[in-house]
Amino acid sequence: MTRFLQWTLLITLCTQLGYTQNNPARQTVTGLVTFTQDGSAVGVNVIIKRSSQSVTTSENGRYSLQVNSPNDILLFVKH
């Protein structure tokens, strides 16, 4: 299995969705990004596809951002 595919699968498994009840149109997505070799992934950009909205993972690989729809697609980019 390629390194990219391993990383993608791990991100998919580690991402947790948490929906806020205050405003059904806006939902909060939180998660943890990790690498298979060394644990947490610092500085990974989490981007909502077709949007200018993004966040960067913290020093422990965690992120949180608000999305407009449960159909929004998250992109994970490490430079």
Biopython code that builds the backbone (N, CA, C, O; Angstrom):
import numpy as np
from Bio.PDB.StructureBuilder import StructureBuilder

atoms = [
    (1, "MET", "N", (0.845, -1.165, 0.000)),
    (1, "MET", "CA", (0.000, 0.000, 0.000)),
    (1, "MET", "C", (0.895, 1.233, 0.000)),
    (1, "MET", "O", (1.860, 1.301, 0.760)),
    (2, "THR", "N", (0.584, 2.186, -0.832)),
    (2, "THR", "CA", (1.435, 3.367, -0.923)),
    (2, "THR", "C", (1.325, 4.216, 0.335)),
    (2, "THR", "O", (0.354, 4.122, 1.086)),
    (3, "ARG", "N", (2.329, 5.038, 0.546)),
    (3, "ARG", "CA", (2.371, 5.904, 1.726)),
    (3, "ARG", "C", (1.190, 6.892, 1.721)),
    (3, "ARG", "O", (0.588, 7.146, 2.765)),
    (4, "PHE", "N", (0.864, 7.444, 0.549)),
    (4, "PHE", "CA", (-0.258, 8.371, 0.442)),
    (4, "PHE", "C", (-1.562, 7.692, 0.828)),
    (4, "PHE", "O", (-2.369, 8.266, 1.560)),
    (5, "LEU", "N", (-1.773, 6.484, 0.346)),
    (5, "LEU", "CA", (-3.001, 5.758, 0.650)),
    (5, "LEU", "C", (-3.078, 5.428, 2.138)),
    (5, "LEU", "O", (-4.150, 5.529, 2.733)),
    (6, "GLN", "N", (-1.960, 5.036, 2.748)),
    (6, "GLN", "CA", (-1.949, 4.767, 4.183)),
    (6, "GLN", "C", (-2.328, 6.020, 4.955)),
    (6, "GLN", "O", (-3.133, 5.963, 5.885)),
    (7, "TRP", "N", (-1.751, 7.151, 4.571)),
    (7, "TRP", "CA", (-2.015, 8.418, 5.235)),
    (7, "TRP", "C", (-3.481, 8.808, 5.087)),
    (7, "TRP", "O", (-4.110, 9.250, 6.048)),
    (8, "THR", "N", (-4.024, 8.646, 3.882)),
    (8, "THR", "CA", (-5.419, 8.979, 3.615)),
    (8, "THR", "C", (-6.363, 8.101, 4.430)),
    (8, "THR", "O", (-7.331, 8.600, 5.003)),
    (9, "LEU", "N", (-6.090, 6.807, 4.484)),
    (9, "LEU", "CA", (-6.935, 5.907, 5.265)),
    (9, "LEU", "C", (-6.884, 6.242, 6.746)),
    (9, "LEU", "O", (-7.908, 6.208, 7.429)),
    (10, "LEU", "N", (-5.706, 6.565, 7.243)),
    (10, "LEU", "CA", (-5.562, 6.902, 8.650)),
    (10, "LEU", "C", (-6.316, 8.176, 8.983)),
    (10, "LEU", "O", (-6.961, 8.257, 10.029)),
    (11, "ILE", "N", (-6.246, 9.170, 8.113)),
    (11, "ILE", "CA", (-6.993, 10.416, 8.333)),
    (11, "ILE", "C", (-8.486, 10.127, 8.343)),
    (11, "ILE", "O", (-9.218, 10.639, 9.189)),
    (12, "THR", "N", (-8.930, 9.313, 7.408)),
    (12, "THR", "CA", (-10.348, 8.977, 7.328)),
    (12, "THR", "C", (-10.809, 8.295, 8.604)),
    (12, "THR", "O", (-11.891, 8.595, 9.109)),
    (13, "LEU", "N", (-10.007, 7.383, 9.132)),
    (13, "LEU", "CA", (-10.383, 6.672, 10.343)),
    (13, "LEU", "C", (-10.338, 7.558, 11.581)),
    (13, "LEU", "O", (-11.114, 7.354, 12.515)),
    (14, "CYS", "N", (-9.442, 8.539, 11.599)),
    (14, "CYS", "CA", (-9.271, 9.388, 12.782)),
    (14, "CYS", "C", (-10.203, 10.597, 12.813)),
    (14, "CYS", "O", (-10.355, 11.230, 13.857)),
    (15, "THR", "N", (-10.814, 10.917, 11.706)),
    (15, "THR", "CA", (-11.685, 12.091, 11.662)),
    (15, "THR", "C", (-13.012, 11.776, 12.341)),
    (15, "THR", "O", (-13.655, 10.765, 12.060)),
    (16, "GLN", "N", (-13.394, 12.660, 13.229)),
    (16, "GLN", "CA", (-14.664, 12.509, 13.927)),
    (16, "GLN", "C", (-15.518, 13.718, 13.612)),
    (16, "GLN", "O", (-15.033, 14.849, 13.605)),
    (17, "LEU", "N", (-16.791, 13.475, 13.352)),
    (17, "LEU", "CA", (-17.702, 14.581, 13.066)),
    (17, "LEU", "C", (-18.503, 14.904, 14.313)),
    (17, "LEU", "O", (-19.073, 14.013, 14.942)),
    (18, "GLY", "N", (-18.544, 16.167, 14.664)),
    (18, "GLY", "CA", (-19.352, 16.618, 15.791)),
    (18, "GLY", "C", (-20.240, 17.749, 15.319)),
    (18, "GLY", "O", (-19.744, 18.812, 14.946)),
    (19, "TYR", "N", (-21.528, 17.539, 15.328)),
    (19, "TYR", "CA", (-22.454, 18.536, 14.813)),
    (19, "TYR", "C", (-23.016, 19.381, 15.955)),
    (19, "TYR", "O", (-23.429, 18.849, 16.986)),
    (20, "THR", "N", (-23.029, 20.684, 15.766)),
    (20, "THR", "CA", (-23.591, 21.573, 16.775)),
    (20, "THR", "C", (-25.097, 21.625, 16.614)),
    (20, "THR", "O", (-25.619, 21.518, 15.504)),
    (21, "GLN", "N", (-25.789, 21.789, 17.728)),
    (21, "GLN", "CA", (-27.244, 21.861, 17.696)),
    (21, "GLN", "C", (-27.740, 23.307, 17.630)),
    (21, "GLN", "O", (-28.918, 23.528, 17.354)),
    (22, "ASN", "N", (-26.876, 24.296, 17.876)),
    (22, "ASN", "CA", (-27.292, 25.693, 17.917)),
    (22, "ASN", "C", (-27.767, 26.208, 16.572)),
    (22, "ASN", "O", (-28.787, 26.895, 16.506)),
    (23, "ASN", "N", (-27.067, 25.900, 15.516)),
    (23, "ASN", "CA", (-27.413, 26.380, 14.187)),
    (23, "ASN", "C", (-27.292, 25.213, 13.218)),
    (23, "ASN", "O", (-26.184, 24.837, 12.836)),
    (24, "PRO", "N", (-28.427, 24.635, 12.816)),
    (24, "PRO", "CA", (-28.348, 23.444, 11.956)),
    (24, "PRO", "C", (-27.659, 23.691, 10.617)),
    (24, "PRO", "O", (-27.182, 22.745, 9.990)),
    (25, "ALA", "N", (-27.599, 24.949, 10.166)),
    (25, "ALA", "CA", (-26.937, 25.235, 8.892)),
    (25, "ALA", "C", (-25.418, 25.160, 9.031)),
    (25, "ALA", "O", (-24.732, 24.826, 8.065)),
    (26, "ARG", "N", (-24.884, 25.464, 10.207)),
    (26, "ARG", "CA", (-23.444, 25.414, 10.459)),
    (26, "ARG", "C", (-23.157, 24.219, 11.350)),
    (26, "ARG", "O", (-23.847, 24.000, 12.346)),
    (27, "GLN", "N", (-22.155, 23.459, 10.999)),
    (27, "GLN", "CA", (-21.780, 22.276, 11.763)),
    (27, "GLN", "C", (-20.291, 22.335, 12.056)),
    (27, "GLN", "O", (-19.512, 22.793, 11.221)),
    (28, "THR", "N", (-19.892, 21.881, 13.225)),
    (28, "THR", "CA", (-18.490, 21.859, 13.593)),
    (28, "THR", "C", (-17.917, 20.479, 13.343)),
    (28, "THR", "O", (-18.463, 19.472, 13.793)),
    (29, "VAL", "N", (-16.821, 20.446, 12.629)),
    (29, "VAL", "CA", (-16.119, 19.193, 12.358)),
    (29, "VAL", "C", (-14.810, 19.247, 13.135)),
    (29, "VAL", "O", (-14.050, 20.208, 13.015)),
    (30, "THR", "N", (-14.550, 18.220, 13.926)),
    (30, "THR", "CA", (-13.303, 18.136, 14.679)),
    (30, "THR", "C", (-12.630, 16.814, 14.353)),
    (30, "THR", "O", (-13.292, 15.855, 13.956)),
    (31, "GLY", "N", (-11.325, 16.762, 14.519)),
    (31, "GLY", "CA", (-10.630, 15.518, 14.232)),
    (31, "GLY", "C", (-9.181, 15.547, 14.652)),
    (31, "GLY", "O", (-8.674, 16.546, 15.161)),
    (32, "LEU", "N", (-8.535, 14.430, 14.428)),
    (32, "LEU", "CA", (-7.133, 14.240, 14.748)),
    (32, "LEU", "C", (-6.439, 13.648, 13.533)),
    (32, "LEU", "O", (-6.853, 12.609, 13.020)),
    (33, "VAL", "N", (-5.384, 14.309, 13.074)),
    (33, "VAL", "CA", (-4.609, 13.825, 11.943)),
    (33, "VAL", "C", (-3.315, 13.245, 12.491)),
    (33, "VAL", "O", (-2.615, 13.900, 13.264)),
    (34, "THR", "N", (-2.995, 12.014, 12.092)),
    (34, "THR", "CA", (-1.754, 11.374, 12.540)),
    (34, "THR", "C", (-1.026, 10.763, 11.356)),
    (34, "THR", "O", (-1.634, 10.434, 10.338)),
    (35, "PHE", "N", (0.274, 10.616, 11.504)),
    (35, "PHE", "CA", (1.098, 9.905, 10.530)),
    (35, "PHE", "C", (1.422, 8.538, 11.102)),
    (35, "PHE", "O", (1.539, 8.387, 12.319)),
    (36, "THR", "N", (1.568, 7.543, 10.244)),
    (36, "THR", "CA", (1.842, 6.191, 10.712)),
    (36, "THR", "C", (3.221, 6.063, 11.344)),
    (36, "THR", "O", (3.393, 5.264, 12.265)),
    (37, "GLN", "N", (4.210, 6.825, 10.881)),
    (37, "GLN", "CA", (5.573, 6.690, 11.388)),
    (37, "GLN", "C", (5.781, 7.380, 12.725)),
    (37, "GLN", "O", (6.319, 6.778, 13.654)),
    (38, "ASP", "N", (5.359, 8.648, 12.838)),
    (38, "ASP", "CA", (5.758, 9.418, 14.015)),
    (38, "ASP", "C", (4.614, 10.040, 14.802)),
    (38, "ASP", "O", (4.861, 10.950, 15.594)),
    (39, "GLY", "N", (3.402, 9.604, 14.628)),
    (39, "GLY", "CA", (2.302, 10.112, 15.443)),
    (39, "GLY", "C", (1.624, 11.326, 14.871)),
    (39, "GLY", "O", (1.258, 11.342, 13.696)),
    (40, "SER", "N", (1.448, 12.354, 15.693)),
    (40, "SER", "CA", (0.635, 13.502, 15.309)),
    (40, "SER", "C", (1.244, 14.282, 14.143)),
    (40, "SER", "O", (2.457, 14.300, 13.933)),
    (41, "ALA", "N", (0.360, 14.915, 13.407)),
    (41, "ALA", "CA", (0.754, 15.649, 12.207)),
    (41, "ALA", "C", (0.570, 17.137, 12.436)),
    (41, "ALA", "O", (-0.549, 17.644, 12.366)),
    (42, "VAL", "N", (1.649, 17.831, 12.706)),
    (42, "VAL", "CA", (1.621, 19.276, 12.930)),
    (42, "VAL", "C", (1.621, 19.989, 11.585)),
    (42, "VAL", "O", (2.352, 19.597, 10.676)),
    (43, "GLY", "N", (0.810, 21.026, 11.452)),
    (43, "GLY", "CA", (0.853, 21.876, 10.269)),
    (43, "GLY", "C", (0.172, 21.340, 9.031)),
    (43, "GLY", "O", (0.475, 21.802, 7.931)),
    (44, "VAL", "N", (-0.737, 20.385, 9.156)),
    (44, "VAL", "CA", (-1.513, 19.907, 8.011)),
    (44, "VAL", "C", (-2.656, 20.887, 7.789)),
    (44, "VAL", "O", (-3.380, 21.220, 8.727)),
    (45, "ASN", "N", (-2.821, 21.345, 6.564)),
    (45, "ASN", "CA", (-3.933, 22.232, 6.228)),
    (45, "ASN", "C", (-5.184, 21.404, 5.988)),
    (45, "ASN", "O", (-5.168, 20.448, 5.212)),
    (46, "VAL", "N", (-6.267, 21.774, 6.657)),
    (46, "VAL", "CA", (-7.566, 21.137, 6.462)),
    (46, "VAL", "C", (-8.431, 22.170, 5.757)),
    (46, "VAL", "O", (-8.737, 23.225, 6.313)),
    (47, "ILE", "N", (-8.822, 21.854, 4.525)),
    (47, "ILE", "CA", (-9.492, 22.806, 3.653)),
    (47, "ILE", "C", (-10.858, 22.265, 3.264)),
    (47, "ILE", "O", (-11.004, 21.080, 2.965)),
    (48, "ILE", "N", (-11.863, 23.143, 3.270)),
    (48, "ILE", "CA", (-13.167, 22.756, 2.743)),
    (48, "ILE", "C", (-13.117, 22.960, 1.239)),
    (48, "ILE", "O", (-12.871, 24.070, 0.767)),
    (49, "LYS", "N", (-13.349, 21.890, 0.484)),
    (49, "LYS", "CA", (-13.274, 21.944, -0.979)),
    (49, "LYS", "C", (-14.250, 22.984, -1.520)),
    (49, "LYS", "O", (-15.379, 23.106, -1.045)),
    (50, "ARG", "N", (-13.793, 23.731, -2.523)),
    (50, "ARG", "CA", (-14.571, 24.803, -3.165)),
    (50, "ARG", "C", (-14.943, 25.898, -2.172)),
    (50, "ARG", "O", (-16.031, 26.468, -2.247)),
    (51, "SER", "N", (-14.037, 26.186, -1.246)),
    (51, "SER", "CA", (-14.254, 27.223, -0.245)),
    (51, "SER", "C", (-12.915, 27.859, 0.090)),
    (51, "SER", "O", (-11.863, 27.269, -0.156)),
    (52, "SER", "N", (-12.953, 29.043, 0.641)),
    (52, "SER", "CA", (-11.720, 29.674, 1.098)),
    (52, "SER", "C", (-11.461, 29.379, 2.573)),
    (52, "SER", "O", (-10.481, 29.857, 3.146)),
    (53, "GLN", "N", (-12.328, 28.605, 3.172)),
    (53, "GLN", "CA", (-12.224, 28.304, 4.599)),
    (53, "GLN", "C", (-11.256, 27.144, 4.845)),
    (53, "GLN", "O", (-11.343, 26.096, 4.205)),
    (54, "SER", "N", (-10.330, 27.358, 5.790)),
    (54, "SER", "CA", (-9.368, 26.306, 6.125)),
    (54, "SER", "C", (-8.815, 26.552, 7.518)),
    (54, "SER", "O", (-8.924, 27.653, 8.057)),
    (55, "VAL", "N", (-8.221, 25.516, 8.096)),
    (55, "VAL", "CA", (-7.513, 25.607, 9.367)),
    (55, "VAL", "C", (-6.244, 24.777, 9.253)),
    (55, "VAL", "O", (-6.092, 23.980, 8.327)),
    (56, "THR", "N", (-5.339, 24.970, 10.198)),
    (56, "THR", "CA", (-4.108, 24.186, 10.257)),
    (56, "THR", "C", (-4.120, 23.383, 11.545)),
    (56, "THR", "O", (-4.533, 23.891, 12.588)),
    (57, "THR", "N", (-3.670, 22.132, 11.486)),
    (57, "THR", "CA", (-3.676, 21.292, 12.681)),
    (57, "THR", "C", (-2.741, 21.861, 13.744)),
    (57, "THR", "O", (-1.732, 22.494, 13.435)),
    (58, "SER", "N", (-3.101, 21.620, 14.992)),
    (58, "SER", "CA", (-2.323, 22.101, 16.128)),
    (58, "SER", "C", (-1.089, 21.229, 16.329)),
    (58, "SER", "O", (-0.840, 20.304, 15.556)),
    (59, "GLU", "N", (-0.313, 21.532, 17.379)),
    (59, "GLU", "CA", (0.913, 20.777, 17.656)),
    (59, "GLU", "C", (0.647, 19.313, 17.986)),
    (59, "GLU", "O", (1.560, 18.491, 17.908)),
    (60, "ASN", "N", (-0.597, 18.968, 18.357)),
    (60, "ASN", "CA", (-0.923, 17.564, 18.606)),
    (60, "ASN", "C", (-1.761, 16.947, 17.485)),
    (60, "ASN", "O", (-2.287, 15.845, 17.638)),
    (61, "GLY", "N", (-1.886, 17.665, 16.346)),
    (61, "GLY", "CA", (-2.571, 17.122, 15.176)),
    (61, "GLY", "C", (-4.072, 17.327, 15.158)),
    (61, "GLY", "O", (-4.747, 16.808, 14.269)),
    (62, "ARG", "N", (-4.615, 18.067, 16.112)),
    (62, "ARG", "CA", (-6.071, 18.272, 16.178)),
    (62, "ARG", "C", (-6.494, 19.485, 15.353)),
    (62, "ARG", "O", (-5.729, 20.429, 15.155)),
    (63, "TYR", "N", (-7.752, 19.425, 14.876)),
    (63, "TYR", "CA", (-8.328, 20.544, 14.137)),
    (63, "TYR", "C", (-9.811, 20.647, 14.444)),
    (63, "TYR", "O", (-10.431, 19.686, 14.898)),
    (64, "SER", "N", (-10.372, 21.822, 14.191)),
    (64, "SER", "CA", (-11.797, 22.066, 14.358)),
    (64, "SER", "C", (-12.181, 23.192, 13.406)),
    (64, "SER", "O", (-11.527, 24.234, 13.383)),
    (65, "LEU", "N", (-13.232, 22.990, 12.625)),
    (65, "LEU", "CA", (-13.720, 24.036, 11.737)),
    (65, "LEU", "C", (-15.201, 23.859, 11.485)),
    (65, "LEU", "O", (-15.743, 22.766, 11.647)),
    (66, "GLN", "N", (-15.852, 24.937, 11.087)),
    (66, "GLN", "CA", (-17.282, 24.890, 10.822)),
    (66, "GLN", "C", (-17.524, 24.726, 9.330)),
    (66, "GLN", "O", (-16.888, 25.375, 8.500)),
    (67, "VAL", "N", (-18.464, 23.838, 9.013)),
    (67, "VAL", "CA", (-18.847, 23.593, 7.624)),
    (67, "VAL", "C", (-20.296, 24.018, 7.434)),
    (67, "VAL", "O", (-21.048, 24.146, 8.401)),
    (68, "ASN", "N", (-20.678, 24.235, 6.191)),
    (68, "ASN", "CA", (-22.042, 24.672, 5.889)),
    (68, "ASN", "C", (-22.995, 23.521, 5.641)),
    (68, "ASN", "O", (-24.210, 23.678, 5.767)),
    (69, "SER", "N", (-22.455, 22.365, 5.289)),
    (69, "SER", "CA", (-23.293, 21.237, 4.901)),
    (69, "SER", "C", (-22.596, 19.927, 5.267)),
    (69, "SER", "O", (-21.368, 19.854, 5.246)),
    (70, "PRO", "N", (-23.364, 18.898, 5.601)),
    (70, "PRO", "CA", (-22.741, 17.592, 5.838)),
    (70, "PRO", "C", (-22.143, 16.995, 4.562)),
    (70, "PRO", "O", (-21.429, 15.993, 4.615)),
    (71, "ASN", "N", (-22.438, 17.615, 3.412)),
    (71, "ASN", "CA", (-21.891, 17.141, 2.137)),
    (71, "ASN", "C", (-20.573, 17.816, 1.768)),
    (71, "ASN", "O", (-19.964, 17.467, 0.757)),
    (72, "ASP", "N", (-20.123, 18.788, 2.585)),
    (72, "ASP", "CA", (-18.835, 19.429, 2.312)),
    (72, "ASP", "C", (-17.723, 18.392, 2.356)),
    (72, "ASP", "O", (-17.768, 17.452, 3.150)),
    (73, "ILE", "N", (-16.736, 18.568, 1.507)),
    (73, "ILE", "CA", (-15.602, 17.639, 1.410)),
    (73, "ILE", "C", (-14.371, 18.311, 2.002)),
    (73, "ILE", "O", (-14.037, 19.442, 1.649)),
    (74, "LEU", "N", (-13.700, 17.600, 2.905)),
    (74, "LEU", "CA", (-12.470, 18.111, 3.513)),
    (74, "LEU", "C", (-11.260, 17.579, 2.767)),
    (74, "LEU", "O", (-11.189, 16.398, 2.427)),
    (75, "LEU", "N", (-10.300, 18.479, 2.517)),
    (75, "LEU", "CA", (-9.037, 18.109, 1.895)),
    (75, "LEU", "C", (-7.943, 18.280, 2.939)),
    (75, "LEU", "O", (-7.948, 19.255, 3.690)),
    (76, "PHE", "N", (-7.014, 17.347, 2.990)),
    (76, "PHE", "CA", (-5.891, 17.386, 3.931)),
    (76, "PHE", "C", (-4.601, 17.529, 3.125)),
    (76, "PHE", "O", (-4.246, 16.659, 2.330)),
    (77, "VAL", "N", (-3.906, 18.652, 3.352)),
    (77, "VAL", "CA", (-2.722, 18.961, 2.553)),
    (77, "VAL", "C", (-1.540, 19.191, 3.474)),
    (77, "VAL", "O", (-1.583, 20.051, 4.354)),
    (78, "LYS", "N", (-0.487, 18.421, 3.267)),
    (78, "LYS", "CA", (0.774, 18.581, 4.013)),
    (78, "LYS", "C", (1.847, 18.977, 3.016)),
    (78, "LYS", "O", (2.077, 18.269, 2.036)),
    (79, "HIS", "N", (2.502, 20.098, 3.256)),
    (79, "HIS", "CA", (3.542, 20.584, 2.337)),
    (79, "HIS", "C", (4.897, 20.091, 2.774)),
    (79, "HIS", "O", (5.902, 20.394, 2.130)),
]
sb = StructureBuilder()
sb.init_structure("model")
sb.init_model(0)
sb.init_chain("A")
sb.init_seg("    ")
for serial, (resi, resn, name, xyz) in enumerate(atoms, 1):
    if name == "N":
        sb.init_residue(resn, " ", resi, " ")
    sb.init_atom(name, np.array(xyz, "f"), 0.0, 1.0, " ", f" {name:<3s}", serial, name[0])
structure = sb.get_structure()
